[in-house]
Amino acid sequence: MDLFTKQPSEKFEIEFDFLQALTDLGELIVSYDITAVTKDIDSTDDIIDSSRQSTTSVFCTIKNGIDGFRYKITIIVYTNNGNTYEHEVIMKVEDA
């Protein structure tokens, strides 16, 4: 699982790239779900500012976060062939 660190006041876009998995079967992303969870609490509205998709990636702009907390961001994509792929990343918040 990937890990990155941000400060509580930072806001920036990250990319979830599914190109390798999709290319093998000639698939495209048709829709997706995104969640952010910390300590078993759904924090999606607090952490995900916005999101968008291309045919092979999902981009989300992240914001906020509580110093010392870790958030698991999960992206589930659905393809034109009816397949589902999932990627997770841990976002660690540290006020440096």
DSSP file (Angstrom, degrees, kcal/mol; ACC not computed):
  #  RESIDUE AA STRUCTURE BP1 BP2  ACC     N-H-->O    O-->H-N    N-H-->O    O-->H-N    TCO  KAPPA ALPHA  PHI   PSI    X-CA   Y-CA   Z-CA
    1    1 A M              0   0    0      0, 0.0    88,-0.2     0, 0.0     2,-0.1   0.000 360.0 360.0 360.0 134.2    0.0    0.0    0.0
    2    2 A D  E     -a   89   0A   0     86,-0.9    88,-2.9    89,-0.0     2,-0.4  -0.364 360.0-161.3 -73.4 154.9    1.3    3.4   -0.9
    3    3 A L  E     +a   90   0A   0     86,-0.2     2,-0.3    -2,-0.1    88,-0.2  -0.999  12.8 171.3-138.7 137.2    1.9    6.1    1.7
    4    4 A F  E     -a   91   0A   0     86,-2.3    88,-3.0    -2,-0.4     2,-0.4  -0.975  20.9-136.7-141.4 160.2    2.3    9.9    1.5
    5    5 A T  E     +a   92   0A   0     -2,-0.3     2,-0.3    86,-0.2    88,-0.2  -0.915  22.0 172.6-118.7 141.4    2.5   12.7    4.0
    6    6 A K  E     -a   93   0A   0     86,-2.4    88,-2.4    -2,-0.4    -2,-0.0  -0.956  31.4-113.7-139.7 160.3    0.8   16.1    3.9
    7    7 A Q    >   -     0   0    0     -2,-0.3     3,-1.4    86,-0.2    88,-0.2  -0.640  35.1-110.8 -89.5 154.3    0.3   19.0    6.3
    8    8 A P  T 3  S+     0   0    0      0, 0.0    56,-0.3     0, 0.0    -1,-0.1   0.820 116.2  47.5 -56.1 -33.6   -3.2   19.8    7.6
    9    9 A S  T 3  S+     0   0    0     54,-0.1    55,-0.1     2,-0.0     2,-0.1   0.589  89.2 106.9 -86.6  -9.5   -3.4   23.1    5.6
   10   10 A E    <   -     0   0    0     -3,-1.4    54,-0.4    54,-0.1     2,-0.3  -0.369  44.4-174.4 -72.6 148.8   -2.2   21.6    2.3
   11   11 A K        +     0   0    0     52,-0.2     2,-0.3    -2,-0.1    52,-0.2  -0.952  21.7 138.2-142.6 120.2   -4.6   21.0   -0.6
   12   12 A F  E     -E   62   0B   0     50,-1.3    50,-2.9    -2,-0.3     2,-0.3  -0.980  47.3 -97.9-158.7 166.3   -3.5   19.3   -3.8
   13   13 A E  E     -E   61   0B   0     -2,-0.3     2,-0.3    48,-0.3    48,-0.3  -0.695  29.7-169.8 -93.5 140.1   -4.4   16.7   -6.4
   14   14 A I  E     -E   60   0B   0     46,-2.8    46,-2.4    -2,-0.3     2,-0.4  -0.912  13.4-137.0-122.7 156.0   -3.3   13.1   -6.4
   15   15 A E  E     -E   59   0B   0     -2,-0.3     2,-0.6    44,-0.2    44,-0.2  -0.929   7.0-159.3-118.0 136.2   -3.7   10.5   -9.2
   16   16 A F  E     -E   58   0B   0     42,-3.2    42,-2.2    -2,-0.4     2,-0.6  -0.953  22.0-158.4-109.2 108.5   -4.7    6.9   -9.0
   17   17 A D  E     +E   57   0B   0     -2,-0.6    40,-0.2    40,-0.2     3,-0.1  -0.797  25.5 168.8 -99.5 119.5   -3.4    5.3  -12.2
   18   18 A F     >  +     0   0    0     38,-2.7     4,-2.4    -2,-0.6     5,-0.3   0.165  41.4 118.3-108.7  14.6   -5.0    2.1  -13.4
   19   19 A L  H  > S+     0   0    0     37,-0.3     4,-2.8     1,-0.2     5,-0.2   0.885  72.6  49.7 -52.8 -49.2   -3.4    2.1  -16.9
   20   20 A Q  H  > S+     0   0    0      1,-0.2     4,-1.1     2,-0.2    -1,-0.2   0.922 114.0  44.1 -61.3 -46.0   -1.5   -1.1  -16.5
   21   21 A A  H  4 S+     0   0    0      1,-0.2     4,-0.5     2,-0.2    -1,-0.2   0.886 118.9  43.6 -66.1 -38.1   -4.4   -3.1  -15.3
   22   22 A L  H >X>S+     0   0    0     -4,-2.4     5,-2.6     1,-0.2     3,-0.8   0.860 105.3  60.3 -77.9 -36.2   -6.8   -1.7  -17.9
   23   23 A T  H ><5S+     0   0    0     -4,-2.8     3,-1.0    -5,-0.3    -1,-0.2   0.866  94.0  63.9 -62.6 -38.4   -4.5   -1.8  -20.9
   24   24 A D  T 3<5S+     0   0    0     -4,-1.1    -1,-0.2     1,-0.3    -2,-0.2   0.831 116.8  28.7 -56.8 -33.5   -4.1   -5.6  -20.8
   25   25 A L  T <45S-     0   0    0     -3,-0.8    -1,-0.3    -4,-0.5    -2,-0.2   0.319 110.3-113.5-110.6   6.8   -7.8   -6.1  -21.5
   26   26 A G  T <<5 +     0   0    0     -3,-1.0    -3,-0.2    -4,-0.6     2,-0.2   0.850  63.9 157.0  65.9  34.3   -8.5   -2.9  -23.5
   27   27 A E      < -     0   0    0     -5,-2.6     2,-0.3    -6,-0.1    -1,-0.2  -0.495  30.0-157.1 -94.7 161.9  -10.7   -1.6  -20.7
   28   28 A L        -     0   0    0     -2,-0.2    52,-1.7    28,-0.0     2,-0.4  -0.973  26.8-108.5-132.9 148.4  -11.8    2.0  -19.8
   29   29 A I  E     +B   79   0A   0     26,-2.6    50,-0.2    -2,-0.3     3,-0.1  -0.636  34.9 172.0 -75.0 129.0  -13.0    3.4  -16.5
   30   30 A V  E     -     0   0A   0     48,-3.1     2,-0.3     1,-0.4    49,-0.2   0.654  65.6  -9.1-109.3 -25.4  -16.7    4.3  -16.8
   31   31 A S  E     -B   78   0A   0     47,-1.4    47,-2.7     2,-0.0    -1,-0.4  -0.971  61.4-165.2-161.2 170.9  -17.3    5.2  -13.1
   32   32 A Y  E     -B   77   0A   0     -2,-0.3     2,-0.4    45,-0.2    45,-0.2  -0.985  13.6-141.6-157.5 161.9  -15.7    5.1   -9.7
   33   33 A D  E     -B   76   0A   0     43,-2.4    43,-2.5    -2,-0.3     2,-0.4  -0.973  17.6-167.3-125.9 144.7  -16.2    5.4   -5.9
   34   34 A I  E     +B   75   0A   0     -2,-0.4     2,-0.3    41,-0.2    41,-0.2  -0.999   8.4 173.7-135.7 136.2  -13.8    7.1   -3.6
   35   35 A T  E     -B   74   0A   0     39,-2.1    39,-2.5    -2,-0.4     2,-0.4  -0.970  17.8-157.7-138.1 154.7  -13.7    7.0    0.2
   36   36 A A  E     -B   73   0A   0     -2,-0.3     7,-3.1    37,-0.2     8,-0.5  -0.992  19.7-179.9-132.3 125.6  -11.4    8.3    3.0
   37   37 A V  E     -BC  72  42A   0     35,-2.0    35,-3.0    -2,-0.4     2,-0.4  -0.969  11.0-179.7-130.1 139.5  -11.6    6.6    6.4
   38   38 A T  E >  S- C   0  41A   0      3,-2.2     3,-2.2    -2,-0.4    33,-0.1  -0.994  76.3  -9.1-136.9 135.0   -9.7    7.2    9.7
   39   39 A K  T 3  S-     0   0    0     -2,-0.4     3,-0.1    31,-0.3    -1,-0.1   0.875 128.5 -57.3  48.1  44.1  -10.2    5.2   12.9
   40   40 A D  T 3  S+     0   0    0      1,-0.2     2,-0.5    -3,-0.0    -1,-0.3   0.667 112.5 122.9  62.0  20.8  -13.2    3.5   11.3
   41   41 A I  E <   -C   38   0A   0     -3,-2.2    -3,-2.2     2,-0.0     2,-0.6  -0.950  68.5-121.2-113.6 129.4  -14.9    6.9   10.7
   42   42 A D  E     +C   37   0A   0     -2,-0.5    -5,-0.2    -5,-0.2     3,-0.1  -0.572  38.6 166.6 -69.4 115.0  -15.9    7.9    7.2
   43   43 A S    >>  +     0   0    0     -7,-3.1     4,-1.8    -2,-0.6     3,-0.6   0.091  32.4 121.6-115.4  19.2  -14.0   11.2    6.6
   44   44 A T  H 3> S+     0   0    0     -8,-0.5     4,-2.9     1,-0.3     3,-0.3   0.894  74.7  48.4 -54.2 -48.5  -14.6   11.4    2.9
   45   45 A D  H 34 S+     0   0    0      1,-0.2    -1,-0.3     2,-0.2    -2,-0.1   0.812 114.5  47.0 -65.1 -29.5  -16.4   14.8    3.0
   46   46 A D  H <4 S+     0   0    0     -3,-0.6    -1,-0.2   -10,-0.1    -2,-0.2   0.775 124.0  30.1 -80.2 -27.3  -13.6   16.3    5.2
   47   47 A I  H  < S+     0   0    0     -4,-1.8    16,-2.3    -3,-0.3     2,-0.7   0.803 106.7  67.2-105.0 -38.1  -10.7   14.9    3.1
   48   48 A I  E  <  +F   62   0B   0     -4,-2.9    14,-0.2    -5,-0.3    -1,-0.1  -0.794  50.2 175.8 -94.9 112.5  -11.8   14.7   -0.5
   49   49 A D  E     -     0   0B   0     12,-3.2     2,-0.3    -2,-0.7    -1,-0.2   0.902  67.3 -25.7 -80.1 -44.0  -12.4   18.2   -2.0
   50   50 A S  E     -F   61   0B   0     11,-1.1    11,-2.7     2,-0.0    -1,-0.3  -0.972  58.1-160.4-161.3 165.8  -13.2   17.1   -5.5
   51   51 A S  E     +F   60   0B   0     -2,-0.3     2,-0.3     9,-0.2     9,-0.2  -0.988   8.2 175.1-152.9 158.7  -12.5   14.2   -7.9
   52   52 A R  E     -F   59   0B   0      7,-2.5     7,-3.0    -2,-0.3     2,-0.3  -0.955  16.8-135.9-156.0 167.4  -12.6   13.5  -11.7
   53   53 A Q  E     -F   58   0B   0     -2,-0.3     5,-0.2     5,-0.2     2,-0.2  -0.927   8.5-166.2-131.1 154.8  -11.7   10.6  -14.0
   54   54 A S        -     0   0    0      3,-2.8   -25,-0.1    -2,-0.3     5,-0.0  -0.495  54.3 -85.3-113.2-166.3  -10.0   10.0  -17.3
   55   55 A T  S    S+     0   0    0     -2,-0.2   -26,-2.6     1,-0.2     3,-0.1   0.706 126.6  19.0 -76.3 -17.4  -10.3    6.7  -19.2
   56   56 A T  S    S+     0   0    0    -28,-0.2   -38,-2.7     1,-0.1     2,-0.3   0.434 122.0  46.7-131.2  -2.7   -7.4    5.2  -17.2
   57   57 A S  E     -E   17   0B   0    -40,-0.2    -3,-2.8   -39,-0.2     2,-0.4  -0.947  56.7-144.4-140.4 158.5   -7.0    7.3  -14.0
   58   58 A V  E     -EF  16  53B   0    -42,-2.2   -42,-3.2    -2,-0.3     2,-0.4  -0.994  19.0-162.1-120.8 133.9   -8.9    8.9  -11.1
   59   59 A F  E     -EF  15  52B   0     -7,-3.0    -7,-2.5    -2,-0.4     2,-0.4  -0.934   8.9-178.4-115.1 136.1   -7.8   12.2   -9.8
   60   60 A C  E     -EF  14  51B   0    -46,-2.4   -46,-2.8    -2,-0.4     2,-0.6  -0.999  22.7-138.5-137.3 141.2   -8.8   13.6   -6.4
   61   61 A T  E     -EF  13  50B   0    -11,-2.7   -12,-3.2    -2,-0.4   -11,-1.1  -0.854  25.8-157.2 -95.1 122.5   -8.0   16.8   -4.7
   62   62 A I  E     +EF  12  48B   0    -50,-2.9   -50,-1.3    -2,-0.6     2,-0.3  -0.697  15.5 171.7-102.3 154.1   -7.3   16.2   -1.0
   63   63 A K        +     0   0    0    -16,-2.3   -52,-0.2    -2,-0.3   -54,-0.1  -0.928  39.0   4.7-148.9 168.4   -7.6   18.8    1.8
   64   64 A N        +     0   0    0    -54,-0.4   -54,-0.1   -56,-0.3   -17,-0.1  -0.032  51.5 168.1  58.0-148.3   -7.5   19.1    5.6
   65   65 A G        -     0   0    0    -19,-0.1     2,-0.5   -56,-0.1    -1,-0.1  -0.081  40.1 -93.0 108.9 149.0   -6.7   16.3    7.9
   66   66 A I    >   -     0   0    0     -2,-0.1     3,-2.5     1,-0.1    27,-0.3  -0.826  45.2-103.3 -99.6 129.6   -5.9   16.2   11.6
   67   67 A D  T 3  S+     0   0    0     -2,-0.5    27,-0.2     1,-0.3     3,-0.1  -0.232 107.3  17.8 -51.4 128.6   -2.3   16.3   12.7
   68   68 A G  T 3  S+     0   0    0     25,-2.9    -1,-0.3     1,-0.3     2,-0.2   0.334 100.2 117.2  90.0  -6.0   -1.2   12.8   13.8
   69   69 A F    <   -     0   0    0     -3,-2.5    24,-2.6    24,-0.2     2,-0.4  -0.626  52.6-147.0 -94.3 153.7   -4.0   11.0   12.0
   70   70 A R  E     - D   0  92A   0     -2,-0.2     2,-0.4    22,-0.2   -31,-0.3  -0.962  12.2-161.3-116.1 138.2   -3.7    8.5    9.1
   71   71 A Y  E     - D   0  91A   0     20,-2.6    20,-3.2    -2,-0.4     2,-0.7  -0.967  11.4-143.7-121.3 133.5   -6.4    8.2    6.5
   72   72 A K  E     -BD  37  90A   0    -35,-3.0   -35,-2.0    -2,-0.4     2,-0.6  -0.877  16.3-162.5 -97.1 116.1   -7.0    5.3    4.1
   73   73 A I  E     -BD  36  89A   0     16,-3.0    16,-2.1    -2,-0.7     2,-0.5  -0.879   8.2-168.5-100.4 124.8   -8.1    6.6    0.8
   74   74 A T  E     -BD  35  88A   0    -39,-2.5   -39,-2.1    -2,-0.6     2,-0.5  -0.952   8.9-169.1-119.7 130.4   -9.8    3.9   -1.4
   75   75 A I  E     -BD  34  87A   0     12,-2.8    12,-2.4    -2,-0.5     2,-0.5  -0.978   2.1-172.9-116.0 126.5  -10.6    4.2   -5.1
   76   76 A I  E     -BD  33  86A   0    -43,-2.5   -43,-2.4    -2,-0.5     2,-0.3  -0.985   9.6-164.7-117.4 123.3  -12.8    1.5   -6.7
   77   77 A V  E     -BD  32  85A   0      8,-3.0     8,-2.2    -2,-0.5     2,-0.4  -0.839   8.1-153.0-110.8 148.4  -13.2    1.8  -10.5
   78   78 A Y  E     -BD  31  84A   0    -47,-2.7   -48,-3.1    -2,-0.3   -47,-1.4  -0.956  18.2-149.0-118.6 135.5  -15.7    0.1  -12.7
   79   79 A T  E >   -B   29   0A   0      4,-2.5     3,-1.7    -2,-0.4   -50,-0.2  -0.535  28.5-108.3-107.8 168.7  -14.9   -0.6  -16.3
   80   80 A N  T 3  S+     0   0    0    -52,-1.7   -51,-0.1     1,-0.3    -1,-0.1   0.658 119.3  56.8 -66.4 -16.5  -16.7   -0.9  -19.6
   81   81 A N  T 3  S-     0   0    0    -53,-0.2    -1,-0.3     2,-0.1   -54,-0.0   0.343 121.8-105.3 -95.3   5.8  -16.1   -4.7  -19.5
   82   82 A G  S <  S+     0   0    0     -3,-1.7     2,-0.2     1,-0.3    -2,-0.1   0.573  76.4 135.7  84.5   9.2  -17.9   -5.0  -16.1
   83   83 A N        -     0   0    0      2,-0.0    -4,-2.5     0, 0.0     2,-0.4  -0.507  42.9-145.2 -88.8 161.4  -14.7   -5.5  -14.1
   84   84 A T  E     - D   0  78A   0     -6,-0.2     2,-0.3    -2,-0.2    -6,-0.2  -0.992  13.7-174.7-129.1 132.1  -13.9   -3.8  -10.8
   85   85 A Y  E     - D   0  77A   0     -8,-2.2    -8,-3.0    -2,-0.4     2,-0.4  -0.950   6.1-160.3-126.4 148.8  -10.4   -2.7   -9.7
   86   86 A E  E     - D   0  76A   0     -2,-0.3     2,-0.4   -10,-0.2   -10,-0.2  -0.975   9.0-178.9-132.4 142.4   -9.4   -1.2   -6.3
   87   87 A H  E     - D   0  75A   0    -12,-2.4   -12,-2.8    -2,-0.4     2,-0.3  -0.998   7.4-166.2-138.5 139.7   -6.4    0.8   -5.1
   88   88 A E  E     - D   0  74A   0     -2,-0.4   -86,-0.9   -14,-0.2     2,-0.3  -0.939   5.4-178.4-126.0 148.2   -5.7    2.1   -1.6
   89   89 A V  E     -aD   2  73A   0    -16,-2.1   -16,-3.0    -2,-0.3     2,-0.5  -0.993  22.5-131.1-141.9 146.2   -3.3    4.7   -0.2
   90   90 A I  E     -aD   3  72A   0    -88,-2.9   -86,-2.3    -2,-0.3     2,-0.6  -0.871  15.5-159.3 -99.9 128.6   -2.5    5.9    3.3
   91   91 A M  E     -aD   4  71A   0    -20,-3.2   -20,-2.6    -2,-0.5     2,-0.5  -0.940   6.4-161.7-107.6 117.2   -2.4    9.6    3.8
   92   92 A K  E     -aD   5  70A   0    -88,-3.0   -86,-2.4    -2,-0.6     2,-0.6  -0.861   7.2-148.9 -99.9 128.5   -0.4   10.6    7.0
   93   93 A V  E     +a    6   0A   0    -24,-2.6   -25,-2.9    -2,-0.5     2,-0.4  -0.875  23.7 166.6-103.5 123.0   -1.1   14.1    8.3
   94   94 A E        -     0   0    0    -88,-2.4     2,-1.0    -2,-0.6   -27,-0.1  -0.990  31.8-142.8-137.3 126.1    1.8   15.8   10.0
   95   95 A D              0   0    0     -2,-0.4   -88,-0.1   -88,-0.2    -2,-0.0  -0.776 360.0 360.0 -86.8 102.6    2.1   19.5   11.0
   96   96 A A              0   0    0     -2,-1.0    -1,-0.2     0, 0.0   -89,-0.0   0.462 360.0 360.0 -83.5 360.0    5.8   20.1   10.3
